[in-house]
Amino acid sequence: MQTDVKTRTITWTGASGSKYQYKIFPIGTTMNDTPGNYIFAKETKPGTFRPIYVGETESLADRLNNPAGHHKWACIKRQGATHICAHVNTRGARARRAEEADLLAALKLPCND
């Protein structure tokens, strides 16, 4: 995964070869009420992230502002998540689910089952 330390972004690549740019936030950052895709990740060394869980939501705020309420939080916490990678995706639920499926097919994720 390519990271841009200056702007705190990361590019994740799906199985299709499509590249998706996400902003990187520490867990606990207040998210805006906007639709998007997200990845819980662990920073394994400065600027290097290991993905733990990928998802999509109609509201990043509703889904991520209380991470302990996430249905996979026990696994995400056990895997040592330190950050949320997120990006706004206003192209609709179908586009968000397609991106999620593309990333799921490419990444080895311990908390998606």
QUIHUJO-V332694 format. One record per pair of residues at least 24 apart in sequence whose C-alpha atoms are under 10 Angstrom apart, sorted by the first residue. I is the first residue (numbers start at 1). J is the second residue. Records with the same first field share a line. If there is no record, write none. Layout:
BEGIN
I = J, J
END
This chain:
BEGIN
1 = 47, 48, 49, 50, 51
2 = 47, 48, 49
3 = 46, 47, 48, 49
4 = 47
5 = 46, 47, 48
8 = 47, 85
9 = 47, 85, 86, 87
10 = 47, 48, 49, 85, 86
11 = 85
12 = 39, 51, 85, 103, 106, 107
13 = 99, 102, 103, 106, 107
14 = 99, 100, 101, 102, 103, 104, 105, 106, 107
15 = 99, 101, 102, 103, 104, 105, 106, 107
16 = 99, 102, 103, 105, 106
17 = 102, 103, 106
18 = 99, 102, 103
19 = 99, 102, 103
20 = 86, 87, 99, 103
21 = 85, 86, 87, 88
22 = 84, 85, 86, 87, 88
23 = 84, 85, 86, 87, 88
24 = 49, 83, 84, 85, 86, 87
25 = 82, 83, 84, 85, 86
26 = 81, 82, 83, 84, 85
27 = 64, 65, 66, 67, 81, 82, 83, 84, 85
28 = 64, 65, 66, 67, 68, 82, 83, 84
29 = 61, 64, 65, 66, 67, 83, 84
30 = 60, 61, 64, 65, 66
31 = 59, 60, 61, 62, 63, 64, 65, 66, 84, 86
32 = 59, 60, 61, 62, 64, 65, 88
33 = 58, 59, 60, 61, 62, 63, 64, 65, 88
34 = 58, 59, 60, 61, 62, 87, 88, 89, 90
35 = 59, 60, 61, 62, 63, 87, 88, 89, 90, 91, 92, 93, 96
36 = 60, 61, 86, 87, 88, 89, 90, 91, 92, 93, 95, 96, 97
37 = 85, 86, 87, 88, 89, 90, 95, 96, 97, 99, 100
38 = 63, 64, 84, 85, 86, 87, 88, 89, 96, 100
39 = 81, 83, 84, 85, 86, 87, 100, 103, 109
40 = 64, 67, 73, 76, 77, 79, 80, 81, 82, 83, 84, 85, 86, 109, 111
41 = 76, 79, 80, 81, 82, 83, 84, 85, 109
42 = 76, 77, 79, 80, 81, 82, 83, 84
43 = 80, 81, 82, 83
44 = 80, 81, 82
49 = 81, 82, 83, 85
50 = 79, 80, 81, 82, 83, 107, 108, 109
51 = 76, 79, 81, 83, 84, 85, 107, 108, 109, 110, 111
52 = 76, 77, 79, 80, 81, 83, 84, 107, 108, 109, 110, 111, 112
53 = 79, 81, 84, 104, 107, 108, 109, 110, 111, 112, 113
54 = 84, 85, 86, 99, 100, 101, 103, 104, 107, 109, 111, 112
55 = 86, 96, 97, 99, 100, 101, 103, 104, 112
56 = 86, 87, 88, 89, 93, 95, 96, 97, 98, 99, 100, 101
57 = 88, 89, 92, 93, 96, 97
58 = 88, 89, 90, 92, 93, 96
59 = 88
60 = 86, 87, 88
72 = 111, 112, 113
73 = 111
74 = 111
75 = 110, 111, 112
76 = 110, 111, 112
77 = 111
78 = 111
79 = 110, 111
END
